Amino acid sequence: MSLSKRYALLGVVGMLAWQLLWQLRLAPSEVFPPAVAAGLAVAPMLPAALLATFRRPSAVFWAGVASLLYFCHAITELWTTPELWPLALVELALALWIIFSGNWDGLRAKLFSRFGAGKG
């Protein structure tokens, strides 16, 4: 597994930890019990975490798919809940981290092969 894919999986662990911290401690839900909100918050990333546990190559793909949901959630929180903007920015950064690090090998091959720069 490449270093960039390992960074993506590190981002998966970070996202899971961040969602639990957000939902259980920093800003618990006013609508759902905190445990239910935390379960719903980590649910999209659980398949990727489970696949990573079994060292499946598709774990990074599914982490990227789940990160698109977290990206949308972060943007929505930024616009609709101004008092939670720092929490949403961390979620946004983690989502982008997972998306770009999971795709870095392909991006590098495509971009740098055009310019003849080799590996970069």
Backbone torsions as a table, in degrees:
resi	resn	phi	psi	omega
1	MET	NA	134.5	-177.1
2	SER	-72.9	163.0	-179.3
3	LEU	-63.0	-38.3	-179.3
4	SER	-66.5	-35.5	177.3
5	LYS	-70.3	-33.6	174.5
6	ARG	-65.4	-39.1	175.7
7	TYR	-63.0	-37.4	177.8
8	ALA	-63.4	-42.3	178.9
9	LEU	-68.8	-31.7	172.6
10	LEU	-63.4	-37.9	175.7
11	GLY	-64.4	-33.9	176.6
12	VAL	-62.2	-46.6	178.1
13	VAL	-62.0	-42.5	178.3
14	GLY	-62.3	-41.4	179.6
15	MET	-66.0	-42.5	178.0
16	LEU	-61.3	-45.8	179.5
17	ALA	-64.0	-41.8	-179.4
18	TRP	-64.3	-42.4	179.7
19	GLN	-64.0	-41.1	177.8
20	LEU	-64.9	-44.2	179.1
21	LEU	-62.6	-44.7	-179.4
22	TRP	-61.3	-50.3	-172.8
23	GLN	-78.0	-26.5	-177.2
24	LEU	-98.2	-28.1	-173.4
25	ARG	-122.7	-52.6	-169.2
26	LEU	-75.0	-44.2	-179.0
27	ALA	-150.1	74.1	-179.3
28	PRO	-60.0	150.6	-179.4
29	SER	-65.7	142.7	175.5
30	GLU	-92.1	-11.2	-176.5
31	VAL	-98.0	-46.9	-177.8
32	PHE	-106.1	158.3	169.2
33	PRO	-61.1	146.3	-176.3
34	PRO	-55.0	-37.7	-179.6
35	ALA	-66.0	-38.4	178.3
36	VAL	-68.0	-44.2	178.9
37	ALA	-62.1	-41.1	178.8
38	ALA	-65.5	-40.4	177.7
39	GLY	-62.9	-42.0	177.2
40	LEU	-67.2	-33.7	-178.0
41	ALA	-71.6	-34.6	-178.4
42	VAL	-91.4	-12.5	-175.6
43	ALA	-55.2	-42.2	-178.8
44	PRO	-63.9	-27.7	-176.4
45	MET	-92.5	-11.3	-177.5
46	LEU	-62.3	-40.6	176.8
47	PRO	-59.8	-40.3	178.6
48	ALA	-65.3	-41.2	179.1
49	ALA	-65.1	-40.4	178.6
50	LEU	-65.7	-43.8	177.5
51	LEU	-63.5	-37.4	178.1
52	ALA	-66.6	-34.9	177.8
53	THR	-60.4	-37.3	179.0
54	PHE	-93.0	12.5	176.0
55	ARG	56.3	42.1	177.4
56	ARG	-86.5	135.4	179.9
57	PRO	-64.4	-23.5	-178.8
58	SER	-76.0	-4.7	-178.9
59	ALA	-59.6	-40.5	-177.7
60	VAL	-69.3	-37.1	176.4
61	PHE	-60.5	-50.0	-178.3
62	TRP	-68.1	-29.5	173.9
63	ALA	-65.1	-39.4	177.2
64	GLY	-65.2	-39.9	177.9
65	VAL	-63.5	-46.5	179.0
66	ALA	-64.4	-34.5	-179.7
67	SER	-65.6	-28.2	175.1
68	LEU	-63.8	-36.7	175.3
69	LEU	-66.0	-43.5	178.6
70	TYR	-65.3	-35.3	176.3
71	PHE	-60.3	-48.3	178.9
72	CYS	-62.5	-40.0	179.0
73	HIS	-63.8	-42.4	-179.5
74	ALA	-64.0	-43.7	178.5
75	ILE	-62.6	-41.8	178.7
76	THR	-62.7	-43.6	178.7
77	GLU	-64.6	-38.5	178.6
78	LEU	-60.8	-39.5	-176.9
79	TRP	-81.0	-34.8	-170.8
80	THR	-100.4	-21.5	-177.2
81	THR	-129.3	83.4	-174.4
82	PRO	-61.2	-29.3	-178.0
83	GLU	-73.1	-13.8	178.9
84	LEU	-104.9	17.1	-174.6
85	TRP	-59.9	-34.6	178.6
86	PRO	-64.9	-37.7	178.9
87	LEU	-65.9	-41.1	179.6
88	ALA	-67.6	-34.2	178.3
89	LEU	-66.2	-38.3	176.8
90	VAL	-64.2	-43.4	177.7
91	GLU	-61.8	-41.7	178.4
92	LEU	-62.4	-44.8	179.7
93	ALA	-63.5	-42.4	178.5
94	LEU	-65.1	-40.7	179.0
95	ALA	-63.0	-45.2	178.5
96	LEU	-65.7	-36.5	177.0
97	TRP	-58.0	-48.3	-178.2
98	ILE	-66.0	-43.6	-177.7
99	ILE	-63.9	-49.1	-176.1
100	PHE	-74.8	-38.8	179.5
101	SER	-70.9	-33.2	177.2
102	GLY	-68.8	-26.1	-178.8
103	ASN	-105.3	3.5	-172.9
104	TRP	-62.1	-39.7	-178.7
105	ASP	-59.4	-44.9	178.7
106	GLY	-68.3	-40.8	178.1
107	LEU	-62.9	-43.4	-179.5
108	ARG	-63.1	-44.5	-179.6
109	ALA	-63.0	-40.9	-177.4
110	LYS	-73.5	-45.9	-175.2
111	LEU	-73.5	-45.4	-173.9
112	PHE	-81.0	-18.6	176.6
113	SER	-72.0	-27.5	178.2
114	ARG	-66.5	-35.8	-174.8
115	PHE	-96.1	-2.6	179.2
116	GLY	68.2	25.5	-177.0
117	ALA	-85.3	-4.4	-178.2
118	GLY	72.7	-147.3	179.7
119	LYS	-83.8	136.7	-176.6
120	GLY	-134.6	NA	NA
